[in-house]
Amino acid sequence: MSKDGEPKAKALGHDSLSLSPEVAKKLGLTDGAQLGVISHHGRVEILPNIHSLAKVYVEPTSRCNLSCRTCIRQTWDEPQGDMSAAVFGKLIESLRRFPHLESVMLGGFGEPTVHPDIIRIVGELKALKVRVEMVSNGTLLDDQMIAGLRESRLDRLWVSFDGTDGSSFEHVRKGASFEGVFRSLRQLRELNRKVGHQIKVGLAVVVMRDNISDLKGIGKLARQIGADRISVSNVIPYSPEMDQQMICGLALTLGTFASIPDKLEIDLPRIDAGESTKEVLLHLLTGGESLSMMGNTISAPVDECRFIRDRCCVIRWDGEIAPCMGLLHDHTTYFRGYERKNQHHSFGNLARRDLWDIWNATDYAAFRDKVATFDFSPCHICGGCDLIDANKADCGGNKFPTACGGCLWAQGIIQCP
């Protein structure tokens, strides 16, 4: 029973259920679909059909008006451009065919508001009756842009804030003004209080050694600008400098905050967090055990692809279809002192094939099945070998594009809104 009193599932016998249309859509139900089931501590979780597309990330442009310290552009050598009207038109027609589609996220590795037709793009996606969100650096949110996004009925705007004051924010985001972005979001907050469409606001925060202390003030900042959600990620090490800035080494090697089978389980009650408890709580959190609170796990899944689990695909600005952010563009990462050249992968291009055909093709379906099992070598904690230099293969015999053992998204280190 849901909180509103409406049943979401009803038993039709001892071996079958009747589900509400809302739940059936979230599970991606189709004839013959195979669903995963997890049983833990008296709870049963039904996992959705990974072959039903639910969320699409769209990169309207690979261009950006900033030059951030943490950006992929610091090691990027690719042509840049905007999604054409022809490619976008084919995307719209393709998306109409997916019955379980719930949301579209405009982002990728460019700044969406740089695209000259971003308002029209949002409006045409909203006409599909899906949730539309956008990730932005917030620097181009002038009166006209804010009015256009409200009129086109954008559902949520995620704004990148890597600092809670001008000094830390502008140190990371070269070319941005903290006060300018703050002022624009305050204006949006005031407009949201008036009659008309409201755009929910979230903060996307990248943490590293230089700015981790700013997390103490991120809640205050969120309330000041009217944000109701905060998504925090570690920095992606696109340069040796960023490798030194990472604060997740122990999390990876000790399994801190990781949901790993066969670990000692410690179930906690609600407990004060203060001077008298901070040492023991820190000890528990960093001890490598599996922690829970009243049966609710305090951990992140590891060795699991969130893009596959959440039934996503990513559309590059030029129409290429990638399965995840990590395979969207060629790029180089530097992790634990090792340089790794990551090659992009596409299962097809919208200019030549319909997304429906690409998504349902045998090779793409096989890729999803392969990644869902996640039988890859642990390249993220490996001591290093010749194979760690690229994402083309691992020592377990997995070949490109399913050499995902070095993916930091799959280890709960990196996340996208």
Buried (B, 14 or more C-beta within 10 A) or exposed (E): EEEEEEEBBEEEEEEEEEBBEEBBBBBBBEEEEEEEEEEEEEEEEBBBBBBBBBBBBBBBBBBBEBEBBBBBBBBBEEEBEBBBEEBBEBBEEBBEBBEBBBBBBBBBBBBBBBBEBBBBBBBBBBEEEBBBBBBBBBBBBEEEBBEBBBEBBBBBBBBBBBBBEBEBBBBBBEEBBBEBBBEBBEBBBEBBEEEEBBBBBBBBBBBBEBBEEBEEEBEEBBEEBBBEEBBEBBBBBBBEBBBEBBBBEEBBEEBBBBBEEEBEEEBEEEEEEEEEEEEEBEEBEEBBBBBBEEEEBBBBBBBBBBBBBEBBBBBBBBBBBBBBBBBBBBBBBBBBEBBBEBBBBBBBBBEEBBBBEBBEBEEBBEBBBBBBEBBBBBBBEBEEEEBBEBBBBBBEEBEBBBBBBBBBBBBBBBBBB
